[in-house]
């Protein structure tokens, strides 16, 4: 009788494990001790950018990642019919699957709901995932190929890396949309980036024939050139800080600027963004 009861219990236990395996994908969730390099990358003040603000197309974009162990080497976002998908290019095969949700949900999800790592014809290793917005924390999970554990990850797809032609015209504040006539103005400007430099604010902005440029002055003179919109600009002055005249395509959006700093040897290019505040524009 004992053996019969024991056999029945073992059978029930086996069925329980089998049912659990059917409900999920057989992988566990990484514990807190497994995650030692989590980085807070979400700016709570950012305003999300959705597909409704963008033109249909395929755009290369920059992605911030909450873990240095999750190596994203490139990303393309496809915008079509009000929806967006991101194709992440990975450095290696360290992760074999991804899931658009929490690690706990990923562990319970059936295999057909997972985004599997794919090797493209050009050799790139990619994941393809649906996304809702730029500049917002995107919660997802990645499955370690070696440990078979799901790791929670946060991604931020950065709208400041989108080309200007990705934006719908009505979403851009340009000299034309702001009805700025030819002339000279002052405008508050903010510099953000990995380095320590800042910009004098307000900057002097000139509008001529519908095009806008700004004279920006850095807090340091140790800058020998900047790159804006693919163009290299040399210093236009260096008395109270390196000064440059650069184009301003739009206001109220981050404009990428690469700064070559000579503060160390050899010099190094540092990525920044500058934002010109439309509300602060005033005739000089």
C-alpha positions, 0 to 999 in steps of 0.5 A: 500500500505504501509503495502504491501511494508513493508511486501515485505521489511521484506520478503526480509530481512528474505530471506537475513538472510536465505541466509547468514545462508546457506552460513555460519555456523551461528557463529560470529567472536570474537572481539579484546576486546574478546582476551586479552591473545594472545602470539607471538609464531612464530620464523621468523628464523625457517625453516619449516619442511615438510612431504617430510623430514619425514618417514611415521608414527604416532608421538607424538609431542609438540605444542605451542599455541598462547592463554592460553585459548586454552588448548592442552594437547597432539598431534599426527601427522600422516605422510602418502604419503607426507601428514600430519594430526594432532590430538589435544587432548583438556582439555575440551569441551570449543571449539566445532569446528575448522577450518584450516584458519582465523576466518572470513573464519571459520564463512562463511564456511559450517558446513561440512568444520569444524573439530568437537570435537570428543570424543574417546573411551578412553575419549580423546577429539580431533580435527583432522586437516590437516597441512603443516609443523612443525616449522611454524605458523599454522593459524586456528580458534576455535569455543567457545561452550558457546559464539558461536564466532570464535577465531583466533588461531596460533599453532606451531608444533615443529620438535624438539619434533619428535623422530629421527626415524621420520626423513629420513636418508638423512635429518640428519647430523650424525657423519657418514654422516659428515664423522667424524673419531674417535677423539676429536673435538670442536663444537659450541653449543646453549641452548634454553629453559624456564630457564636462564641457558646457555652453554659454547661454543664451547663444546668438542665433542668426536667421538668413534666407530661412536658414538658421545658425548659432554662434556657440561658445564652450566653457573651455578653449581646448576644442579644435573642431566640432561635427554637426550634421556630418559637417566639420567646423573649425573654431571661429574664436578662442578668447573666452572659450572655443567658439563655433558657428554651427547650423540649427536645423530645429528647436526644442529637439536634441541636436547631436554634436561631436566635440574633439577635445584636446584636454588630453593627449591624444585628443578624443571625440566626445558625443554631446547633444545641444538643445535650443529653447524655442520659447526663449527666442528673442530679438537681439 
